[in-house]
């Protein structure tokens, strides 16, 4: 017996979850610097001030297809800043860099498969061929048995339908889109919350 996301107890045979769709790694995976492990991408050690943009409290759970939590999974997260630019030498986007935002975190899931990160909503940007990427955040999740590379998108974005990669997720597209909601009481006044659960096959 296992406990599902809504708290109900069910048989493993009835809790088969769809695996989160794959997405491209992309050209801007951070390779030249260490990730932030504090869980807060809105501040850079040694820098005063805070990252520009809408603060997002991002969190969720990593599960296997049986609905069981995947504890101890490594979750790499990277993204563009609020202006749509990555801190990566290959990004030629003329949008400004943010000195208070480096955009690369490494987290480890807890006993319930949970992870949490404070970040900012990334901006959209034009690719070299002129296509426009909708706002998204990259994930590279490594469990005990499986690795999954995917991306999270935001509900209601005008550019979602034209994004070069989101429509390719087909029937799994809904698993990649999350809604921004008001943050819980006691959070920052301007913060929004996003929940993004990730499903591996075996964990």
VOLUMLO-140098 format. One line per field, with one value per residue: residue number from 0; residue in one letter; chain; x, y, z of N, C-alpha, C, O, CB in turn. Coordinates in steps of 0.05 Angstrom, whole numbers. Atoms other than C-alpha are relative to their C-alpha. Glycine has a CB too. Example, Ala and Ser with C-alpha at 12.3 -4.5 7.8 and 13.67 -1.06 7.14 Angstrom:
% residues 2
kelum	c(0	1) $
drenmi	c(A	S) $
dodren	c(A	A) $
n.x	c(18	-16) $
n.y	c(-24	-24) $
n.z	c(0	-1) $
ca.x	c(246	273) $
ca.y	c(-90	-21) $
ca.z	c(156	143) $
c.x	c(18	-15) $
c.y	c(24	22) $
c.z	c(0	14) $
o.x	c(39	-5) $
o.y	c(24	44) $
o.z	c(13	18) $
cb.x	c(-20	9) $
cb.y	c(1	9) $
cb.z	c(25	-29) $
END
This chain:
% residues 203
kelum	c(0	1	2	3	4	5	6	7	8	9	10	11	12	13	14	15	16	17	18	19	20	21	22	23	24	25	26	27	28	29	30	31	32	33	34	35	36	37	38	39	40	41	42	43	44	45	46	47	48	49	50	51	52	53	54	55	56	57	58	59	60	61	62	63	64	65	66	67	68	69	70	71	72	73	74	75	76	77	78	79	80	81	82	83	84	85	86	87	88	89	90	91	92	93	94	95	96	97	98	99	100	101	102	103	104	105	106	107	108	109	110	111	112	113	114	115	116	117	118	119	120	121	122	123	124	125	126	127	128	129	130	131	132	133	134	135	136	137	138	139	140	141	142	143	144	145	146	147	148	149	150	151	152	153	154	155	156	157	158	159	160	161	162	163	164	165	166	167	168	169	170	171	172	173	174	175	176	177	178	179	180	181	182	183	184	185	186	187	188	189	190	191	192	193	194	195	196	197	198	199	200	201	202) $
drenmi	c(X	X	X	X	X	X	X	X	X	X	X	X	X	X	X	X	X	X	X	X	X	X	X	X	X	X	X	X	X	X	X	X	X	X	X	X	X	X	X	X	X	X	X	X	X	X	X	X	X	X	X	X	X	X	X	X	X	X	X	X	X	X	X	X	X	X	X	X	X	X	X	X	X	X	X	X	X	X	X	X	X	X	X	X	X	X	X	X	X	X	X	X	X	X	X	X	X	X	X	X	X	X	X	X	X	X	X	X	X	X	X	X	X	X	X	X	X	X	X	X	X	X	X	X	X	X	X	X	X	X	X	X	X	X	X	X	X	X	X	X	X	X	X	X	X	X	X	X	X	X	X	X	X	X	X	X	X	X	X	X	X	X	X	X	X	X	X	X	X	X	X	X	X	X	X	X	X	X	X	X	X	X	X	X	X	X	X	X	X	X	X	X	X	X	X	X	X	X	X	X	X	X	X) $
dodren	c(A	A	A	A	A	A	A	A	A	A	A	A	A	A	A	A	A	A	A	A	A	A	A	A	A	A	A	A	A	A	A	A	A	A	A	A	A	A	A	A	A	A	A	A	A	A	A	A	A	A	A	A	A	A	A	A	A	A	A	A	A	A	A	A	A	A	A	A	A	A	A	A	A	A	A	A	A	A	A	A	A	A	A	A	A	A	A	A	A	A	A	A	A	A	A	A	A	A	A	A	A	A	A	A	A	A	A	A	A	A	A	A	A	A	A	A	A	A	A	A	A	A	A	A	A	A	A	A	A	A	A	A	A	A	A	A	A	A	A	A	A	A	A	A	A	A	A	A	A	A	A	A	A	A	A	A	A	A	A	A	A	A	A	A	A	A	A	A	A	A	A	A	A	A	A	A	A	A	A	A	A	A	A	A	A	A	A	A	A	A	A	A	A	A	A	A	A	A	A	A	A	A	A) $
n.x	c(17	-14	16	-1	-5	23	1	15	-16	9	-17	-20	10	19	-13	-20	-2	-14	-27	-3	-13	-27	-5	-29	-18	-4	-28	-10	-5	-24	-23	-24	1	13	28	9	12	14	29	9	-14	4	-23	-27	-19	-19	14	23	23	15	5	23	21	20	-10	16	-6	4	-4	15	-10	-9	14	-2	25	19	9	-17	-20	-28	-17	-28	-4	-13	16	-14	19	-13	19	-7	9	26	-1	-3	-28	-15	-28	-15	-16	11	25	-5	24	-9	13	-21	-5	7	-22	10	13	-17	18	-7	2	0	15	3	27	1	11	26	-5	5	-21	10	-19	9	-12	16	11	-18	12	-2	-23	-2	-22	-16	15	23	22	0	5	17	-13	-3	-22	-11	-4	-15	6	-14	7	-17	0	8	-6	19	-5	25	3	25	10	19	27	9	-19	9	-18	-1	8	-20	-26	-10	-3	23	21	-9	6	26	19	-13	-4	11	-18	-22	10	8	13	-10	21	-10	-17	14	-3	-26	-21	-4	25	2	-8	20	-7	4	-5	-7	-7	-14	3	-19	12	-6	-9) $
n.y	c(-24	-25	-24	-17	-29	-12	12	25	24	17	22	-7	6	-21	-27	-4	-28	-4	-11	-28	1	-11	-25	-3	-12	-28	-7	-17	13	-13	18	-14	-10	18	-6	-10	22	-11	-1	-27	-11	-29	-14	11	-5	-22	-22	-11	-2	24	3	-14	17	11	22	24	22	24	25	23	26	20	25	20	5	12	-21	0	-21	7	-15	-1	-6	-25	-16	-24	-19	-24	-16	-27	-20	-11	-13	21	6	19	-6	21	-14	4	-15	-26	-17	-26	-7	-4	19	-10	7	14	25	18	18	28	12	29	7	28	4	9	27	1	-6	-28	-20	-27	-20	-27	-10	-20	9	-7	-13	13	-10	9	18	-10	3	-18	11	-11	19	-9	1	27	6	26	19	25	15	26	16	23	16	-14	-28	-13	-28	-11	-28	-9	-24	-14	-1	-26	-15	-3	13	29	15	-3	8	21	26	8	15	27	18	13	5	-5	-29	-11	5	-19	-27	-5	-25	-17	-5	-16	15	4	-22	-2	-2	-28	-11	0	27	19	27	19	28	16	28	13	29	18	26	17	-16) $
n.z	c(0	1	-4	23	-5	-15	-27	-1	1	22	8	20	26	8	-3	21	9	26	-2	10	27	4	15	6	-20	7	4	-21	-25	-12	-1	-8	-27	-19	-5	-26	-15	-22	5	6	22	2	-13	6	-22	4	14	-14	17	8	28	11	11	-18	-17	2	-19	16	-15	10	-9	20	-6	21	13	-19	-19	-24	1	7	-19	6	29	6	17	11	11	12	14	7	-20	6	26	21	7	-17	-6	14	21	27	4	12	-4	-9	-26	-20	-22	-27	-17	-24	8	16	13	0	-27	-3	-24	-6	-11	-27	-4	14	28	4	5	-2	11	4	25	13	24	23	23	26	16	27	7	23	25	-1	-16	-27	-22	-22	-27	-9	-19	6	-22	6	-24	-1	-23	-4	24	24	4	17	6	8	-4	-12	12	-17	12	8	16	27	18	-5	24	21	-9	17	-13	-17	15	5	-22	8	-21	-26	-3	-25	-23	1	-4	-27	-5	-21	-20	-22	-19	-26	-19	-12	20	9	9	29	10	10	-6	22	-8	23	-7	21	-3	12	2	-23	-22) $
ca.x	c(0	23	-1	-19	-8	-78	-65	-108	-81	-84	-55	10	-28	-76	-25	14	37	58	132	149	165	236	259	325	384	394	458	464	475	524	592	640	618	594	520	484	466	431	362	359	378	355	419	492	543	585	535	487	417	369	356	309	242	182	203	178	177	187	179	151	166	205	165	170	115	84	74	130	177	248	292	363	353	399	361	401	361	383	348	352	344	282	306	314	390	432	497	533	589	551	490	494	427	436	391	428	459	436	495	450	428	470	413	442	424	436	388	377	307	287	256	189	221	212	254	248	280	271	283	254	209	253	240	227	281	296	338	391	343	290	244	223	227	172	191	218	263	309	313	364	341	384	354	381	362	339	359	310	322	261	234	179	135	84	9	-21	42	25	86	73	39	95	152	197	198	136	85	129	111	42	-3	48	48	3	55	105	61	51	7	34	-7	-3	51	30	19	84	121	147	92	109	126	86	87	97	91	125	125	171	159	215	201	237	266) $
ca.y	c(0	71	141	184	259	274	233	173	103	58	-5	2	-28	32	88	82	153	178	190	264	277	288	356	378	393	457	494	532	479	512	481	534	547	513	508	543	492	540	535	609	634	705	722	713	704	767	809	858	863	814	786	827	798	762	719	647	595	532	463	394	320	269	204	138	110	74	141	128	184	183	205	228	246	299	356	405	467	523	580	648	711	754	789	722	715	657	668	625	645	618	661	720	749	825	826	848	801	808	812	783	722	664	616	548	505	435	405	337	310	296	232	249	263	338	396	471	531	606	636	687	676	672	715	689	698	692	634	645	620	671	623	646	604	612	623	557	526	466	404	347	295	235	182	115	81	134	201	250	316	360	431	467	519	569	566	623	644	671	638	568	544	570	545	499	443	445	423	362	334	317	283	295	370	383	352	406	466	494	550	608	616	663	642	615	664	688	687	749	796	795	720	670	595	540	465	419	344	300	226	177	106	68	124) $
ca.z	c(0	-15	0	-60	-68	-41	21	3	12	-49	-79	-119	-178	-179	-169	-233	-249	-317	-323	-331	-405	-427	-452	-482	-438	-477	-494	-428	-376	-327	-335	-310	-239	-176	-162	-105	-51	-3	-35	-50	-119	-106	-68	-86	-30	-24	-63	-31	-57	-87	-156	-200	-219	-190	-131	-138	-82	-123	-93	-105	-97	-137	-141	-177	-221	-162	-126	-76	-56	-83	-25	-36	-110	-138	-170	-214	-232	-279	-314	-347	-305	-305	-369	-406	-403	-376	-340	-391	-439	-499	-487	-534	-514	-508	-446	-384	-333	-261	-213	-158	-198	-223	-237	-220	-159	-136	-86	-53	-40	31	60	27	-40	-30	-55	-46	-80	-77	-146	-195	-254	-317	-378	-448	-501	-575	-601	-655	-709	-687	-651	-582	-520	-469	-396	-369	-316	-330	-286	-287	-236	-217	-172	-151	-216	-265	-293	-324	-359	-366	-362	-324	-357	-330	-342	-381	-418	-486	-517	-492	-556	-600	-558	-599	-547	-502	-556	-569	-501	-532	-481	-425	-436	-377	-331	-351	-337	-268	-241	-201	-137	-78	-29	40	97	127	61	26	7	-67	-73	-113	-105	-158	-146	-195	-181	-221	-235	-250	-272	-216	-175) $
c.x	c(18	-19	3	4	-23	-4	-15	19	-11	20	20	-10	-18	13	20	-1	14	28	0	14	28	-1	30	16	4	30	12	3	26	23	25	-1	-15	-29	-5	-13	-17	-30	-11	17	-4	22	25	18	20	-11	-22	-23	-11	-5	-25	-21	-19	11	-20	11	-6	5	-17	12	9	-11	8	-28	-21	-10	17	21	28	18	29	6	15	-16	16	-21	15	-20	12	-10	-27	-1	3	28	12	27	17	15	-11	-26	6	-24	9	-14	21	2	-9	22	-9	-14	19	-16	7	0	2	-13	-1	-27	1	-14	-27	3	-2	25	-12	22	-14	15	-17	-11	18	-15	2	23	-1	24	14	-15	-26	-24	2	-7	-17	15	1	23	8	4	16	-1	13	-8	19	3	-2	11	-20	7	-26	-1	-28	-8	-22	-27	-7	20	-8	17	2	-5	21	28	10	-1	-24	-21	9	-5	-27	-17	12	4	-10	17	23	-8	-11	-13	14	-23	11	16	-15	4	27	22	3	-25	-3	6	-25	11	-5	7	4	10	12	-2	21	-13	4	9	30) $
c.y	c(25	23	18	29	13	-12	-26	-24	-19	-22	10	-4	23	28	5	29	1	12	28	-1	11	26	2	11	30	7	15	-13	12	-20	13	10	-19	8	12	-24	10	-1	27	12	30	17	-14	6	22	23	11	2	-27	-1	16	-20	-10	-24	-24	-20	-26	-25	-22	-25	-15	-27	-20	-6	-13	21	1	22	-10	18	0	5	26	15	25	18	24	15	27	19	12	14	-21	-7	-19	12	-23	14	-3	15	28	19	28	10	2	-24	13	-8	-16	-26	-16	-23	-29	-11	-30	-7	-31	-4	-12	-28	-4	6	30	16	27	19	27	11	23	-12	8	14	-18	12	-11	-18	12	-2	17	-11	10	-22	13	-2	-29	-3	-29	-17	-24	-16	-28	-15	-23	-16	16	29	12	30	12	30	6	26	12	2	28	16	0	-15	-30	-16	1	-8	-24	-28	-9	-15	-29	-20	-14	-4	5	29	11	-5	20	28	3	28	15	8	19	-17	-3	24	-1	1	29	10	-2	-28	-15	-28	-18	-28	-16	-27	-13	-30	-14	-28	-17	16	1) $
c.z	c(0	4	-24	7	15	27	2	-2	-21	-6	-20	-29	-11	1	-21	-10	-26	6	-11	-27	0	-15	-5	23	-6	-1	24	27	12	4	12	28	18	4	28	14	24	-3	-5	-23	-3	13	-8	23	-8	-15	18	-19	-7	-30	-9	-10	21	15	-2	20	-15	17	-12	11	-25	8	-22	-11	18	20	25	-2	-6	18	-10	-30	-2	-21	-8	-13	-11	-17	-8	22	-9	-27	-23	-7	21	6	-11	-23	-28	-5	-10	1	10	26	22	19	26	19	25	-8	-18	-12	-2	29	-2	27	3	12	28	1	-15	-29	-6	-5	1	-9	-2	-24	-10	-25	-24	-22	-24	-16	-28	-4	-25	-26	0	15	29	20	21	26	9	19	-6	25	-11	26	-1	26	3	-26	-26	0	-19	-4	-11	5	11	-13	17	-15	-8	-16	-29	-20	3	-26	-22	8	-16	13	17	-15	-6	22	-4	25	28	5	26	24	2	7	28	3	22	18	22	20	27	18	14	-20	-8	-13	-31	-12	-10	4	-25	10	-25	9	-24	4	-16	-3	25	24	3) $
o.x	c(39	-43	26	5	-18	-23	-15	40	-34	43	14	-2	-23	-1	37	-22	32	31	-12	34	35	-20	46	6	6	46	36	1	46	21	45	17	-29	-35	11	-30	-25	-45	-35	40	7	21	26	21	32	2	-37	-19	-1	-6	-45	-14	-16	20	-44	34	-30	25	-34	28	-1	-7	18	-48	-45	-26	9	31	35	23	38	29	10	-24	20	-37	32	-39	33	-26	-38	-22	4	33	8	39	26	4	-4	-36	18	-23	24	-7	41	-17	-9	27	8	-29	27	-7	-1	16	-5	-4	5	-34	20	-18	-34	-17	-3	47	-36	46	-36	39	-33	0	24	-39	18	33	-14	45	4	-10	-42	-42	24	-26	-12	35	-20	41	-8	11	11	12	8	-1	41	24	7	16	-28	13	-37	19	-47	9	-31	-28	0	13	-14	8	18	9	23	46	-6	0	-29	-30	-8	-3	-33	-24	-3	16	3	15	36	9	-26	-6	23	-44	36	8	-33	22	37	45	-11	-40	-25	8	-47	35	-25	27	-12	33	5	3	24	-33	-15	6	41) $
o.y	c(25	20	25	36	33	-5	-38	-22	-26	-21	27	10	25	48	23	38	-15	29	34	-14	29	32	-12	26	46	-7	21	0	13	-40	-1	25	-37	32	8	-37	-6	2	31	19	43	41	-38	29	21	44	-4	1	-48	20	18	-42	-6	-44	-20	-27	-34	-26	-18	-25	-13	-36	-13	5	-12	14	15	27	-32	41	-19	1	45	4	43	8	35	3	35	11	4	19	-13	-17	-17	26	-40	31	13	16	44	40	29	31	-13	-38	38	-32	-28	-37	-7	-35	-43	-1	-42	3	-46	9	-27	-40	-26	10	38	9	30	15	29	11	35	-31	32	11	-37	33	-31	-13	31	14	15	4	16	-36	36	-17	-43	14	-47	-6	-34	-9	-43	-7	-23	-27	7	41	-1	44	1	42	-9	44	0	9	48	38	-20	-23	-43	-35	-17	-7	-41	-48	-33	-36	-46	-44	-33	15	8	37	28	9	21	46	-14	46	3	18	21	-40	13	40	-23	7	47	-5	-6	-30	-12	-32	-14	-32	-16	-30	-8	-40	-11	-33	-26	8	14) $
o.z	c(13	1	-32	31	29	41	24	-14	-21	5	-37	-47	-35	-4	-18	-21	-32	23	-32	-30	16	-30	7	39	12	10	24	48	-1	17	16	36	9	3	46	2	40	17	-6	-19	-21	12	-10	31	-29	-18	30	-44	1	-42	6	-19	45	4	1	21	-16	32	-29	30	-47	31	-43	-2	12	38	44	-23	2	11	-23	-38	13	-41	8	-29	3	-27	1	39	-29	-39	-46	-29	45	-9	4	-37	-45	-28	4	-12	29	36	20	25	28	23	38	8	-39	-32	-21	45	-22	48	-16	31	35	-20	-22	-43	-30	3	-3	-4	-11	-25	4	-37	-27	-25	-25	-9	-34	7	-37	-44	-19	21	39	17	30	28	9	20	-10	47	-32	46	-20	48	-7	-31	-47	21	-39	15	-30	13	5	-17	37	-38	6	-24	-41	-41	-11	-32	-38	-8	-23	-2	20	-5	-8	18	11	39	47	25	38	44	23	9	38	-12	42	9	24	25	32	15	20	-13	2	-26	-40	-37	1	8	-39	23	-43	19	-47	27	-41	11	37	47	20) $
cb.x	c(-19	16	8	-25	5	-25	-13	-21	1	-4	-16	25	-15	-25	13	-5	14	-16	21	16	-18	17	-12	3	27	-15	3	-18	3	-7	7	5	-14	15	-18	-19	21	8	-14	2	-10	-27	-4	11	14	23	-10	7	7	-26	-3	9	12	-25	3	1	-15	19	-7	-1	-22	31	-31	13	4	13	-28	13	1	6	-1	14	-26	29	-27	22	-21	25	-25	-13	21	-8	23	-14	16	2	4	-19	28	-5	-16	9	-20	-5	-23	-6	29	-28	15	-19	-27	22	-4	28	-27	30	-29	23	-16	-16	-3	-20	-19	-13	15	-9	11	5	2	16	-29	14	14	-27	27	1	-11	26	-7	-8	1	-20	26	-27	-15	4	-9	27	-26	30	-31	30	-29	-10	-22	-30	29	-29	23	-23	4	2	-11	10	-20	-8	28	-1	28	-19	-27	0	-1	28	23	-13	-7	29	0	5	-9	25	-13	-28	11	14	-22	23	-30	15	-11	-24	27	12	-23	4	-8	24	-2	19	14	-7	-15	19	-25	22	-24	30	-29	27	12	21	-11) $
cb.y	c(0	3	15	-3	14	-3	20	-1	-14	17	-23	-15	-26	-1	2	-19	17	19	-18	17	16	-21	25	17	-15	19	17	24	-31	13	-11	22	28	1	-25	25	-19	29	-12	18	-13	7	2	12	-26	-10	-9	29	15	-2	-29	19	-23	-9	9	-12	3	0	4	-1	-16	0	4	-26	-18	-23	-4	-27	15	5	-13	-24	0	-5	9	-8	9	-7	4	8	22	20	19	8	25	-27	4	-22	-10	-29	1	-3	-13	20	-20	24	-9	-11	25	18	6	-11	9	-4	9	-12	11	-11	-18	20	-6	19	-15	11	-5	7	-9	18	-23	26	11	-25	26	1	-6	24	-29	-15	-29	6	-31	23	-9	-15	18	-19	3	3	-10	5	-3	3	-11	-18	-20	1	4	-2	3	-14	15	3	-6	28	-11	15	-13	29	12	-9	10	29	-8	6	1	25	13	1	15	-26	-29	-14	14	-13	-29	-1	7	-3	-4	25	-26	14	14	-25	-2	-23	-17	1	29	20	-16	5	-12	8	-11	14	-16	9	-8	-2	-15	-20	-10) $
cb.z	c(25	-26	26	-17	-26	-17	19	-22	28	-25	-11	4	-1	17	28	-23	21	-18	-15	20	-19	-16	15	-25	0	19	-24	2	-3	27	-28	-19	1	27	-4	-2	10	4	24	26	-26	13	30	-27	8	-16	-27	11	-25	16	-8	-23	-14	-17	29	-29	27	-24	29	-30	15	-2	0	11	-24	15	6	4	27	-31	28	8	-16	-10	13	-20	22	-16	17	-27	4	21	-1	-23	-1	-14	31	-11	0	-5	26	-29	19	-21	7	16	1	9	9	15	-16	18	-27	-14	13	-2	-1	18	-19	18	29	13	-17	24	-27	29	-27	25	-21	-6	-4	-11	-5	-16	13	-20	-6	-2	-4	-28	-1	2	13	1	20	-24	30	-15	12	-9	5	-2	-3	23	1	-3	-11	13	-21	16	-27	31	-29	7	21	23	3	-8	3	22	-10	-9	31	-8	17	12	-26	-6	26	-14	-2	2	-24	5	-3	-27	-21	20	7	-11	12	15	4	13	22	18	-25	-20	7	-12	22	-30	24	-24	16	-17	10	-1	-10	16	-24	-7	26) $
END
